[in-house]
Amino acid sequence: MVLTGHPLAAVTCGDSGSAETAVDVGRLRDLTAEPRTPRPVRLRTHLLLLVTAGHGAVEVDFRRYPGRPGSVLRLRPGQVWRARGARLDATLVSWPAGLLDARLPEAGDRVHWQLTGADEDAVVTEITQLTVDAARRHDHGPARELLRHALAVLLLRLALQPGPDRTGSEVERATFDRLREEVECSYMRTRRVEDYAARIGCSVRTLTRACLATTGRSAKQVIDDRVALEAMRLLAATDDPITLIGRRLGFTEPTNFGRFFTRETGWSPGAFRSDGYQRWADAAPLPRPRHG
C-alpha cells in the first residue's frame, strides 16, 4: 500500500493557526491510501516523521530509508516522499518555511536517524508534548510561540546526534557548503562552474578540489546532480509537461533536456514518468542521479 496525498504533508500546515505560524501534528495512518497511483508527494512544508509502530520504508528523493519504531526523518520543502508499508504508523510534525530562525543549527541535509535509549526517549517526549500542545489553542499568541520554541528544541536535539564524519579540510567543506547554497538559488538559471566560482570568490580549480575532497564528485557533477534531482521530482510528482519542466530547468530545447536527463539517470524523461518510478515502487533497481 502506498500512502500519499494528505494536506498535512503536501499542501499546507492545515488549520492550526495562520499559514506563517502554524505547527501541525498528525498521524501517518490518517493519510489517504492511493494504490492505483503510487506517486511520490512533493512537499510544500517542512516535515518531521517519527515512526511509532510497524515496519516499512520511507522514500525521500528516490532514496529508501528503513522505517521502524525510533526512526526519525527530517524532510524539507521541495522534496518528494512517500511511505510504504500497510502496518507502518508514525507521528508527523509539519511547519511552514520561515517559521524558525534561519540561524538555528541543524544537522545539515541529513534525512534519517535511528534513535535508541535516552535519545529516543527525549525525542519521543518532545513530540508527545508537541502533540498535546498543538491540540490546544492554536490561534493564541503565547501558544504559537510555545509550539515554535518546542519545535526548535526538537530540531536541536536531532542536530546533537552524532552523524557520519565529513571528509575534506574545514576550508574545503566551507567552500563546498557555499557552492550548495549558491546552486540551490541558481541551478535553474546556470549550470556553469565558472558562474558559481565567481559568486563564491574562488577559482574553478579551487571549487572543484573542494567538491572532490568532500563528495568525490566534481563541481560540475554536483551542479548537474541537483538539476537531475529536480527533474526527477517534477516528473514523478507533477503532471507538468516535459517540455515545461525542461524550460523551467534552463533548457531552451526539449532535445537538450532529454539528453541531459538520460545521461544523468539512465532513463528518458518520458520513460521515467511512465514507467521508471513505477518500477521503483515495485522495488526494482532504479538508476539515481548522483546528487551527493
N, C-alpha and C positions, 0 to 999 in steps of 0.2 A: 504494500500500500504506500502510496506517495502522498505526503501531507503538504499542501500548498495553499496559497490563495487567501490568507487571512489578513484583514486590515491591520492588525497589530504589527505584523511583520512586513507588510508590503506597501501600505499607503500612508497612514498617519499613526499618531500615537493614541487614537481613539478619542474618548470623551473626557479624559482626566485632565480638565483644565484647558488652558489655551494651547495652541499649537507650539508656542515658543517655550512654554514652561512645563509641559506635561511629562510625567513619568508614568508609564503604563505597565501593569503586570498582568500576565495571562498564563494560560496553560497550553502546552502543545496539543493535548488531547482535544482541545476545542477547535482546532483548525479543521478546515474542510478537506475531506479526502477526495481526490480527483484522479483515480487510477487510469482514466482514459486519456488524460493529458498530463503525463508526468514531466512537467516543465519546472525548471527552477524559478524561484521568485526573486525579483530584483528589489533590493531594499531601498526605501526612502528614509529610513530612520536608523539609528544605532540599535543594536540588539544584543542582549546578553542572554545566553541559554544555559541553564543548569539542569542536567539530566537527573531525574529523581527516581525513575523506575524503568525496568526493562533494559533491553539491549538492541542496538541497531547501529545506524550510521547517520552522521550529519555531513552533508556535502556542501562545501563552501568554495566558490570559484573553481569548480571542477576538480577539487581535491576532497578525498574522503577521510573523515575523522571518526574514530570509534566513539560511540555514544553508550555509556553505561553509568550507573549511579556514581556521582562525583565528577563526571565530565563537565567542563565549563567551556563554552565557546563564545568568543567576542567577535561580533560582526559589525561592519561599518556600512554607511550609505553607499549605494552603488554596487555592492557585492551581490552575487546571486547565491541562493541557498535552497536546500530542501532537506527534510528529514525522512529517512527510510527505516521502517520497522513498525509494524502494526501495534506492537506492545511497548513501544518507546514513549515515555512521557517526560516532560520537562517543564520547568518554570521559565517563562520568557519575560525579560525586562526590556522595555523599549523606551527610547527617548529621542527627541529631535536634535538635529545638528545645531550646534551653537548654544546648547543648554549649559554646558560645563565650560569652565575656564580653559582656554586653549593651552595654557601653560601647565595644566595638570599632567604630572608624569604618568606615562603609560608604558606598557610592555611592547613598544614598537608596533609592528603589524602582526604580532603573534595572534593566532586564532584559537588554539586548543590548549587546555590544561587538564590533567587528570589528578585531581586533588585527593589526598588521603589524610587521615589523622586530624590533628589540630587545625591544619589549614582548611580542610574540608568543613570542619565544624564551624570555623569562623565565617566562611563564605556562606554556608547554609543559614547561619544565624542572621547575617546581614540581609540576605534575600528574603528570609521569612519575615523579618521586621518590615522590610520594604513592602511586602505584600499586604501586611496588616495596615500600614500607614497609607498605602495607595487606595485602600478601600474606604478611607475616611473622607474628610472634607477637602476635595481636590482643588476647589476654587478659592480656598482660604490662603491668604498670602504666606503666613508662617508655615502652613502645611506644605506648600510648594517648596519653600526653602528647605524644610526638613528632608523632603524627598531628594532634592538636588544634592544636599550635603551627604546624605546616606549613600547615594549613588557614587559620589566622588570617593567616599571611603571604600566602597566595594571595589572600584577600579584600582585604587591604590593597593589594596590587598593583593590583587592579581599581579600588579606591577612588581611587587616584592617577591613573587615566587621565582625561584631560580629557573633560568632558561638555558638554552644552548649557547656556548661561548661563540662570540663573533670573531671572525678572522680579520687579519689586516691590522695595521697600526691605528692608533687613535686618530691621527690626521687622515688616513685613508678612509676610515669609517665615517668621519665627519664629512669628507668630500662626497662619499657615496650617498650619505643621507641628504646632503644638499641637492644632489642630482635627482634623487627620488622626489623631493619636494618640487623641484622645477619641472620634472616630467609630468607630475600629477597636474600641474597647472597648464601645461602647454603641449601635451602629446597629441592633441587633436590638430595643432597648427604646424608643428615641425617635428621631424624625426632626425634632424641633423645634429650630430655630436658637436659640431662647431658652434651652433647656436647655444647649446647648453653650457659649453665650456666658457663662452663669452659672458653669459649671465652669472656664472659662478665665480669667474675671475681667475681661471686657471687654463692651462694648455690642454689640448685634446689628449696628448700623451699622459699628462698627469691624471686626467679624468678616467682614461681607460685603465691605467695602472691601478687606480683606487678601486674600480669595479672588479677587475680581475682578482685583486687581493681579497675582497670581501665576499664575492659571489662566484668567482670562477668564470664570469661572463664579461664580455667586453662592454664598453659604454653603449655602443650601437646595439648590441643584443639586449641590454637592459631596456633601452628605449623601445625597441621593436616588440619585446615581450609584453610591455604594458599596452601597446596598441593591439596586439593579438588577443590579449585577455579581454579588453573592452569589446572587441569584435565578437568574441565567443559569448560574452554576457548578453549583448544585444541580439545576437542570432538565436540564442537559446531561450531568452526570457521575454522577447518582444515579437510583435508581428510587423515591425518596420521593414519596408522593402530593402533588399540587399543593397541596391544602388544608393539608397538614402543613408544606410549605415556606412557605406564606403565614403560618401561625401562628408559625412559627419566626422569621420576619422582622418580627413585630409586628402583623400584620393579623388582626384578630379575625373579619372576614368575607371569604370567598373572593372575592366580587364586588369588594371594595375592592382586594385584591391583584391581581386580573385587570386592573382599570382602571389601577392604578399601573404594572404591568409593560408593558401595551400602550402607555401614554403614553410611557414611557421608552425602549422598544426598537422599537416598531412591530409587535411580534408579540404574540399572546395567549400565555399560558404553555403551553397545550396545543399550539398550532401550533409554538412554538419547540422544544418537546421532541420532537415527532413529525416535524417537517419542517425547522425553521429551521436547526439545526446540521448537518443533512444537506446542505442547500443550501450552507452554509458549507464543508463538507467537499469539495464539488464546485467550490469557488472561485467560487460565485455571490455577488453582493453581499449582505451581511447587515447590517442596521442594528445599531449597537452602542450600549450605554449610554454616555453621555458622562462617563466616570469620570476625566478628567484626563489 
